[in-house]
């Protein structure tokens, strides 16, 4: 497993996880790689809006953290594919409930009422 990129101690598991997946694009990269391995250009199309520089940087960080595997094929022209490692698959499985929560909120199943954190009953 890769060494910790950023110095300092974590306060909890969420803090450590957010260190790995923090930012706008990393979870979208993980989502795109969930189905199959992809080449850089495929990932760029799947994660619309990300720049080449940011995508390359995030892929490098995810690779350093042991989440993404980079496979270079000895071909002409060279071919590089990115896929999830077993640790990356576990991370995606851990993110699945968060994704379900987001779909529910976007779909209107759950509403935050006022500022008190109460939620509407989905049956109403």
N, C-alpha and C positions, 0 to 999 in steps of 0.2 A: 504494500500500500504506500502511496506517496506521503511525503512529509507535509506538515501543515505549512501552507503558503504564508499566512499572515501571523505575525507574532502576537502574543498575549493569550491570556487564559479565557476560556469560555465560561459563561455564567450558568448555562444549561444546554441541553441537547438542541433546542430550537436555535440558540445562538450559533452553535457549531454547524447545524444544517444550513442556516441562512448564509453562513460564510461561504459555503460551497455553491449554493444555488441563487445567491443574492443577485439582484439586478433584473432588468426587464427581459433579457433574452435567454438566459440559461435554461429556465424551465420550458421555454418554447423549443429550444434545441433538443432537450430531453424528450419532449412530446414527439417531435419529428422523428427522432431515432427509435422511438418505441416499437414501431412496426417492422423496420428493416434497416440495414446498413445503407448509408447514403454517401454520395460524393459531395464535395464542397459546393458545387454549383446547384445540386439538388437541394441541399440544406438551405442555401441562400434563397431559393425560390419558395421553399416550404415555410421559412421564417421571414415572411415578407416585411420589409422595412429595415432589416438589419444591414449594416454596411459590411463590406468585405473585411475591413480592419477589425471591427468589433467581433464579427463571427470568428475570425481566425484567432483573436485573442481569447475569446471564451472557450473555443474548442481546445486551445492549448492549456488553459487553466483546468478545464474538466478532465483533460488527459492527465495532467499532473496530480489531480486529486483521485485518480483511479476510477473515474466515472465513465469516461469515454475511451475507446480503443481506436487508435489510428493505424490502419493497415496500408502499407505501401507495397504495391505490386510491381514486380520487375518486368515492366512492359514498355513499349514505345508506342505512343507517348505514355509517360508515367501515369499511373492510376492510383488514387488514394481514396480509401473509404473509411468512414467513421461509423462506429457501432457502439452500443452500450456494453460495458463490462457487466459481470454478475452483480457488482456493487451498484452500477448504474440502473440495472433492472430492479434491484431492491429499492433504490431511491424513487424510481417511478412508481413502484407499488405503494410506497409511503405517501407519495403525492396524490395518489388516486382519490382518497377521501376529500382532499382539499379541492381537487377538480370537480368532484361531485357537488360539493358545497357551492362552488362558484356557478355551476350550471343551474342549481336550484335557485340561487339568488337572481341570476340573470333571467331565468324562466318565470320569476315572480312567485315561486312556491313559498319563499320566505321573505318577509319584509321587516326591516328594522323600524320600530315605531318610536318616535321621539328620540331622546338621547339616552333612554334608560336601558337599552339593550333588549327590551322585550321583543318578541317576535310573534307575528300573526300565526294563527293555527292554519296549516295548509289545507285543512278540511273545510274552512269557511269559504 
